[in-house]
């Protein structure tokens, strides 16, 4: 492995968040979807905290905004129900 521990941690948190977002998308009931969305939010928060610790608060804010798809957004929100 050539990545430093910080980059490995960040990649693992992003992978876990993506897994939870996919679980939310596939959830058979609203309660399960809400739980998976909450876990995805927690992984985003943890990743943003890691970025803040290693790169500073401005980088952390930019990271979170990129992760949720836009400037000024602070949470991924609840996934829409499955079609």
PyMOL commands that set and color helices and strands:
alter all, ss='L'
color gray80, all
select helices_A, chain A and resi 5-26+30-55+57-68
alter helices_A, ss='H'
color red, helices_A
deselect
rebuild
show_as cartoon
